[in-house]
Amino acid sequence: MANETHGTDAAGDAVVLHGQVVEHPTELQHVEAGMPQLDFTTYANQIFWLIVALAAIYWILSKIALPRIAMILAERRGTISNDIAAAEELKSQAQEAEAAYQKALADAKAESARIVAEAKAEIKAELDAAIARADEEIAAKTAESEKAIAAIRASASESVEAVAKDTAAALVAAFGQAPDQAAIDAAVDTRVKG
């Protein structure tokens, strides 16, 4: 591309290379090729198209791209502010729920303490009543037992006296004597009483 030609004259001698006229094509080897953007002869054309391109870019950005970007940013701001408001509302609801939970927990603890105290008092009253009934029953049974023991003692002493009298009479009869029942009764009564 360095030796690209732009045109020739009628004789074919002269060649225009990047705005420079080269008389002899053999001189093409010695001409340095430059960037076309730096060719001063095309600056007016380049500036015109630069302005047209910049104007088109400005129009596209200002009429199409930037309004869309602004709309998206506005939507995001709205969404973010709505989300923040919703988060604040949820936070306040969570704080209210926590306060209600703490109050319910405290009420439940107080209620459970009251129920435990009532249950203890009720159990103690029932236990005291049961102990009193048991004491009464024990006292009644003890009295009955003492009466029974006294009756047994009385009957036992009577039985002992009767057995002793019968035994004494049998012993006297065993020794070959006739038993005197009145003397045996008097002797056994004296010995039993003391």
C-alpha positions, 0 to 999 in steps of 0.5 A, a space after each residue: 500500500 505504500 506504493 499505491 497510485 492515485 492517478 497518471 497523466 496522459 503520457 504515463 510519466 507523472 504519478 500522484 501519490 498521496 497528494 504529491 506529484 511524482 514525475 518519474 515512476 522510478 522515483 516511487 521507490 524514494 517517496 515515503 508513504 504517509 498516513 492519509 489522515 495527515 494529508 493536508 489536502 483532505 483536511 476540509 473533507 475530514 473535518 466535515 465528516 468528523 462534524 457530521 459523525 459527532 453530530 450523529 453521535 450526539 443526536 443518537 446519544 441525546 435522543 435515544 441512548 441517554 433517555 433510556 439510561 436516565 429511565 433505567 437509572 430512575 427505575 433503579 432509584 425507584 426500585 431501590 427506594 421502594 426496597 428500602 421503604 419495604 425493608 424499613 417497614 419489615 424491620 419495624 414489623 420485626 421489632 414489633 413482633 420481637 417486642 410482642 414475643 418478649 411480652 408473651 414470653 414474660 407473660 408466659 413465665 409469669 403465668 407458669 410461675 403462678 400455675 406452679 405456685 398454685 399447684 404447690 399450694 394445692 398439693 401442700 393443702 391436699 398433702 396436709 389434708 391427707 396427713 391429717 386424715 392419716 393421723 386421724 385414721 392412725 389414731 383411731 386404729 391405735 385406739 382400736 388396737 389399744 382396746 383390742 390389746 386391753 381386751 386381749 390382755 383381759 381375756 389373756 389374764 382371765 385365760 391365764 387364771 383359768 389355765 392356772 386354776 385348772 393346772 393347779 387342780 390337776 397338780 394337786 390331783 396328781 399328787 393324790 390329794 383332792 383339790 379344794 377349788 376355793 383354795 386353788 382360786 384364792 392362791 392363783 388370784 393372789 399370785 396373779 395380782 401380785 
